[in-house]
Amino acid sequence: MGTGALLVVLLIAIALIIFLIIKIKMHASMALLIAAFFVAFVTQVPLGKITDTIEQGVGDTLGFLTLIIGFGAVLGKLLEISGGAQRLASTMLRTFGKKYATIIMAILGLICGIPVFVEVGFVLLVPLVFVVAKEAGISRVKVGIPLATALMVVHCILPPHPAATAIAGTLHADIGMVILLGLCVAIPSLLIGGPLYAHFAIPAHDADLEEVSDSQAPAASYAEKDEKDLPGFGITLFTILLPLLIMVVRTICERTLPADLVAMKWINVIGNPITALLISVLFAYFSLGLHRGMKLDALQKLTDGSFGPIGGILLIIGAGGAFNAVLTASGVAPGLADALSGLPVSPIILAWLIALVLHFAVGSATVAMISAAGIVLPMLSADPSLSPELLALAIGAGAIGLTHVTDSLFWMVKEYLHISVPQALKTLTVGTTITSVVALGMTLLLSVFI
């Protein structure tokens, strides 16, 4: 098939995914698999290879991510049960002052969002929005939007988050370098699209917002903990950042030490994302559990209870891997890459735009990122000078933007903050889109030096 015909097949497949998810209310994993079969049949992939390609796509993707997602879920649950998030918020609010409440919530979202999914992170931290807003004497929306924006940035840009880790693997990018460069992109982006946008665009007190009583405010298991019952600030911060530190140290060592050094073999094993997360969970068992009086039986129950909610995301990521494998086997992704590489536009901008459009249409940043990674992957073969790390960041930056009615986070923010749909569009949708554009700009700036 010609490039034009392959592009039409891809557009129809994307439209099919959108239709099945939004109109038929089908689970995204099923929609992705149906689209994969559609592409395979239309492009005449040999029947004997279709299921093998799908199985390989699922296996190659989940084989790397399943343990990472599971360990991250346990780490996030320990953060919730121990009251670690409350400790981080209260300490930062006391240290930096109430006038920096929006910045504090954004930084809290950046830190606490590392081990948990964006929706889980918002539910975990939204009780603190009401506490911080009351302490600072400002609107809960002015505090809540920077939190949601920061969680979205971490979800899309920073490994070991599943989607960010998945596209780094798909593009064969160095995860440690993605983390280092991702922090350079994430911090200014979430500060501009979150606190700075909230400062100018969201009033400190909005008469149109209905007052919410304490009984209406969301609660969480740690919300009633006394200060003396909370873990220390330093140990909590170190526990959450430990997996990032391990992976970053591995990347630094790879670039500074001889490759044939015996110690590098150990560093590579320890710095692997799976090992790094395992070490972090074991340390969290002690720092946030056993050290604070939690029994082994309680830790076992907590661990078992952490795995249930991740089933859906595993299915989506696995089906996304299958869809990407079929796009490659059918020639759709290489054909599109050849067509796009001839355009007078930076591949970074193209990767960002593809992810942005997919997120707008599908409503899932994870689906958008995984699909976009499969589409742009052949660009790396066509242009060896392209940085896979920057391409991964560009895709993540695009998936942040246009968070609107098709995204579950949109409705969670609307309901938890007790605002209307127009207010959510004016605050969350605009804020995430500004963040997305800033993240693209920072990625393009990094491309000048890398």
C-alpha positions in Angstrom: 0.0 0.0 0.0 1.1 3.6 -0.7 1.9 6.1 2.0 -1.4 7.9 1.5 -3.4 4.7 1.9 -1.5 3.7 5.0 -2.2 7.2 6.5 -5.9 6.7 5.8 -5.8 3.3 7.6 -4.2 4.9 10.6 -6.7 7.7 10.8 -9.6 5.2 10.5 -8.0 3.1 13.3 -7.7 6.1 15.5 -11.2 7.2 14.8 -12.4 3.6 15.6 -10.6 3.7 19.0 -12.2 7.1 19.8 -15.7 5.8 18.8 -15.4 2.6 20.8 -14.1 4.4 23.9 -16.4 7.5 23.9 -19.6 6.3 22.2 -19.7 2.6 22.9 -18.1 3.1 26.4 -15.7 0.2 25.7 -12.7 -0.4 27.8 -9.6 1.1 26.2 -7.8 -2.2 26.1 -10.5 -3.8 24.0 -10.7 -0.8 21.7 -7.0 -0.9 21.1 -7.1 -4.6 20.3 -10.0 -4.2 17.9 -8.1 -1.4 16.1 -5.0 -3.6 15.9 -7.0 -6.4 14.2 -8.6 -3.8 11.9 -5.2 -2.5 10.8 -3.8 -6.1 10.3 -6.8 -7.2 8.2 -6.9 -4.1 6.0 -3.1 -4.0 5.4 -3.2 -7.8 4.7 -0.8 -8.9 7.4 -0.5 -12.7 6.9 -3.2 -14.4 9.0 -0.6 -16.7 10.6 1.3 -13.7 11.9 -1.5 -11.5 13.3 -1.9 -13.2 16.7 1.8 -13.8 17.0 2.5 -10.1 16.4 -0.1 -9.1 19.0 1.2 -11.6 21.6 4.7 -10.3 21.0 3.6 -6.7 21.4 1.8 -7.4 24.7 4.7 -9.4 26.0 7.5 -7.0 25.0 5.6 -4.1 26.7 4.3 -5.7 29.9 7.4 -7.9 30.4 9.2 -4.8 31.4 6.4 -2.8 33.1 4.3 -5.2 35.2 6.7 -5.3 38.2 7.4 -1.6 38.0 3.7 -0.8 38.1 3.0 -3.2 40.9 5.9 -2.0 43.1 4.9 1.7 42.4 1.4 0.9 43.6 2.7 -0.5 46.9 4.9 2.5 47.4 2.0 4.8 46.8 -0.2 2.9 49.2 2.4 3.1 51.9 2.6 6.9 51.4 -1.1 7.1 51.9 -1.5 4.9 54.9 1.5 6.3 56.8 0.4 9.9 56.4 3.6 10.8 54.5 1.8 13.1 52.1 0.3 15.0 55.0 3.7 15.4 56.5 5.2 16.8 53.3 2.4 19.3 52.9 2.3 20.5 56.5 6.1 20.9 56.7 6.4 22.8 53.5 3.5 25.0 54.4 5.0 25.8 57.7 8.5 26.4 56.2 7.7 28.5 53.2 4.5 30.2 54.3 0.9 30.4 53.3 1.5 32.8 50.5 3.3 30.1 48.6 0.4 27.6 49.0 -0.1 27.0 45.3 3.6 26.4 44.7 3.7 24.0 47.7 0.8 22.0 46.3 2.5 21.8 42.8 5.7 20.6 44.4 3.8 18.1 46.5 2.1 16.8 43.4 5.5 16.4 41.7 6.9 14.4 44.6 3.9 12.4 45.7 2.9 11.7 42.1 6.1 9.7 41.4 4.8 6.3 42.6 1.0 6.6 41.9 -1.3 7.1 38.9 -2.5 10.6 38.3 -6.1 9.8 39.3 -5.0 7.9 42.4 -2.6 10.7 43.3 -5.4 13.3 43.1 -7.8 11.3 45.3 -4.9 10.8 47.7 -4.0 14.4 48.0 -7.3 16.3 47.4 -8.2 16.3 51.1 -5.0 18.4 51.6 -6.3 20.9 49.0 -9.1 21.8 51.4 -6.8 22.0 54.4 -4.2 24.1 52.6 -6.8 26.4 51.1 -8.4 27.0 54.5 -5.0 27.6 56.1 -4.0 30.0 53.3 -7.4 31.7 53.1 -7.8 31.2 49.3 -10.0 29.4 46.9 -9.7 25.6 46.8 -9.6 25.8 43.0 -6.6 28.1 43.2 -4.9 25.4 45.2 -6.3 22.3 43.5 -5.5 23.1 39.9 -1.7 23.4 40.4 -1.9 20.0 42.2 -3.8 18.3 39.3 -1.5 19.9 36.7 1.7 18.7 38.5 0.3 15.2 38.8 -0.4 15.2 35.1 3.1 16.4 34.3 4.7 13.6 36.4 2.3 11.0 34.9 3.4 11.9 31.3 7.0 12.9 31.6 8.9 11.2 34.5 9.7 7.5 34.8 9.2 5.3 36.8 5.6 6.3 35.9 4.2 3.5 33.7 3.3 5.6 30.6 6.6 7.5 30.7 8.5 4.3 31.3 6.6 2.5 28.5 7.5 5.1 25.8 11.1 5.3 27.0 11.3 1.5 26.5 9.5 1.7 23.1 11.9 4.4 21.9 14.9 2.7 23.4 15.7 5.8 25.5 17.9 5.8 28.6 15.5 6.0 31.5 18.0 7.8 33.8 18.6 10.4 31.1 14.8 10.8 30.6 14.5 11.5 34.3 17.3 14.1 34.3 16.0 15.9 31.2 12.4 15.3 32.3 13.0 17.2 35.6 14.4 20.1 33.5 11.2 20.1 31.5 8.7 19.2 34.3 9.6 21.7 37.0 9.3 25.0 34.9 6.3 23.6 33.0 4.2 22.7 36.1 5.2 25.9 37.8 4.1 28.1 34.9 1.0 26.0 34.0 0.0 25.6 37.6 0.8 28.2 40.3 1.7 31.0 37.8 -1.5 30.5 35.7 -3.5 30.1 38.9 -2.1 33.4 40.3 -3.2 35.4 37.3 -6.3 33.5 36.0 -8.0 32.0 39.1 -9.3 34.5 41.7 -8.3 34.0 45.3 -12.0 34.2 46.3 -14.7 33.4 43.7 -18.2 34.4 44.6 -19.5 32.0 41.9 -18.1 29.0 43.7 -20.5 27.5 46.2 -19.0 27.3 49.7 -18.2 23.8 50.7 -18.6 22.8 54.3 -16.2 20.6 56.2 -18.7 17.7 55.9 -18.7 18.0 52.1 -14.9 18.1 51.8 -13.3 14.8 50.8 -11.6 12.7 53.4 -8.7 10.3 53.3 -7.4 7.7 55.7 -4.5 9.9 56.9 -6.5 13.1 57.2 -7.2 12.7 60.9 -3.7 11.8 61.9 -2.0 14.0 64.6 1.3 15.6 63.7 3.1 13.3 66.2 1.8 10.2 64.5 3.2 11.2 61.1 6.5 10.0 59.6 9.4 12.5 59.5 9.7 14.9 56.5 13.3 13.8 55.5 12.7 10.1 55.6 9.4 10.4 53.7 11.0 12.6 51.0 14.0 10.2 50.7 11.7 7.2 50.4 9.7 8.6 47.6 12.7 9.9 45.7 14.8 6.8 46.2 13.9 5.0 42.9 14.7 8.1 40.9 18.0 8.6 42.7 19.1 5.0 42.1 18.3 5.2 38.3 19.9 8.6 37.9 23.1 7.4 39.7 23.2 4.5 37.2 23.0 6.9 34.3 25.7 9.2 35.7 28.0 6.2 36.2 27.4 4.9 32.7 28.6 8.2 31.3 31.6 8.7 33.6 33.0 5.2 34.4 34.6 2.7 32.0 32.1 0.3 30.5 34.4 -2.7 31.2 34.6 -1.9 34.9 33.4 -4.8 37.0 31.5 -2.5 39.3 29.5 -1.3 36.3 27.8 -4.7 36.1 26.5 -4.4 39.6 25.5 -0.7 39.0 23.5 -1.8 35.9 21.7 -4.4 37.9 20.9 -2.2 40.9 20.0 0.8 38.6 17.6 -1.2 36.5 14.1 0.2 37.1 12.7 -3.1 38.4 15.5 -3.5 40.9 15.3 0.2 41.9 11.6 0.0 42.6 12.1 -3.3 44.5 14.8 -1.7 46.7 12.6 1.3 47.3 9.6 -0.8 48.3 11.7 -2.8 50.7 13.1 0.4 52.2 9.5 1.9 52.4 8.4 -1.2 54.3 10.9 -0.2 57.0 10.8 3.6 56.9 7.0 4.0 56.5 5.9 0.7 58.0 8.0 -1.4 60.4 9.9 1.6 61.9 6.5 3.2 62.8 5.1 0.1 64.5 3.3 -1.6 61.6 3.2 -5.4 61.8 4.3 -7.8 59.0 0.7 -9.1 58.7 -0.5 -5.5 58.0 2.2 -5.0 55.4 1.2 -8.1 53.7 -2.5 -7.1 53.5 -1.5 -3.6 52.4 0.7 -5.1 49.6 -2.1 -7.5 48.4 -4.6 -4.6 48.4 -2.4 -2.5 46.2 -2.4 -4.7 43.2 -6.2 -4.8 42.5 -6.5 -1.2 41.1 -3.7 -1.6 38.6 -5.4 -4.4 36.5 -7.0 -1.9 34.2 -3.9 0.0 33.4 -2.0 -3.2 32.7 -4.6 -4.2 30.2 -4.4 -0.8 28.5 -0.6 -0.7 28.3 -0.5 -4.3 27.0 -3.1 -3.7 24.4 -1.3 -0.5 23.4 1.9 -2.5 22.9 -0.1 -4.9 20.6 -1.5 -2.0 18.6 2.0 -0.5 18.2 3.4 -3.9 17.1 0.7 -4.3 14.4 1.3 -0.7 13.2 5.0 -1.7 12.7 4.3 -5.1 11.1 1.7 -3.7 8.7 4.0 -0.9 7.5 1.7 1.8 8.7 4.1 3.3 11.3 7.2 3.2 8.9 5.2 4.7 6.1 3.9 7.5 8.2 7.4 8.2 9.6 8.7 8.5 6.0 6.0 10.9 5.1 6.4 13.0 8.3 10.2 13.1 8.0 9.9 14.9 4.8 7.9 17.8 6.3 9.7 21.0 7.2 8.8 20.6 10.9 10.9 19.4 13.8 10.2 15.7 14.7 9.9 16.9 18.3 7.0 19.1 17.3 5.4 16.3 15.3 5.7 13.9 18.2 4.2 16.5 20.6 1.3 17.2 18.1 0.4 13.6 17.6 0.3 12.9 21.3 -1.7 16.1 21.9 -4.3 15.3 19.3 -4.6 11.7 20.5 -5.1 12.8 24.1 -7.8 15.3 23.0 -9.6 12.6 21.1 -9.2 9.5 23.3 -9.1 11.1 26.7 -6.4 8.8 28.1 -2.9 10.2 28.4 -1.5 6.7 28.7 -3.2 5.5 25.5 -2.2 8.7 23.7 1.5 8.3 24.7 1.8 4.6 23.8 0.1 5.0 20.5 2.1 8.1 19.6 5.4 6.3 20.5 4.5 3.5 18.1 3.8 6.0 15.3 7.0 8.1 15.7 9.4 5.1 16.5 10.5 4.7 12.9 11.6 8.3 12.8 14.6 7.3 14.9 15.7 4.8 12.3 15.2 7.4 9.5 17.2 10.0 11.4 19.9 8.6 13.7 20.7 12.1 15.0 17.4 12.2 16.8 17.5 11.8 20.6 15.1 9.1 21.8 15.1 10.8 25.2 13.9 14.1 23.8 11.3 12.4 21.6 10.0 10.6 24.7 9.7 14.0 26.5 7.9 15.5 23.5 5.3 12.8 23.5 4.8 13.2 27.2 4.5 17.0 26.8 1.8 16.6 24.2 -0.2 14.1 26.3 -0.4 16.7 29.1 -2.5 19.2 27.1 -6.2 19.5 26.4 -7.3 17.6 29.4 -11.1 17.9 28.9 -14.4 16.0 29.1 -13.0 12.8 27.5 -10.4 12.5 30.4 -11.4 10.9 33.7 -9.1 13.4 35.6 -11.3 16.2 34.3 -14.4 14.8 36.0 -12.5 13.9 39.1 -11.3 17.5 39.5 -14.7 18.9 38.7 -16.5 16.7 41.3 -13.9 16.9 44.1 -13.4 20.6 43.8 -17.2 21.2 43.4 -17.0 23.3 40.2 -19.0 23.4 37.0 -17.9 22.1 33.6 -17.2 25.6 32.2 -15.1 26.4 35.3 -13.2 23.1 34.9 -12.6 24.0 31.2 -11.4 27.4 32.1 -9.0 26.2 34.8 -7.9 22.6 34.3 -8.1 22.4 30.5 -6.4 25.8 30.0 -3.8 25.1 32.7 -2.8 21.7 31.3 -2.6 23.1 27.8 -0.4 26.0 28.8 1.8 23.4 30.7 2.0 21.3 27.5 3.1 24.2 25.4 5.7 25.2 27.9 7.0 21.6 28.1 7.3 21.6 24.3 9.3 24.8 24.5 11.6 23.4 27.1 12.1 20.2 25.1 13.0 22.2 22.0 15.4 24.3 24.1 17.1 21.1 25.3 17.4 19.9 21.7 19.7 22.8 21.0 22.3 21.5 23.4 21.7 17.7 23.1 
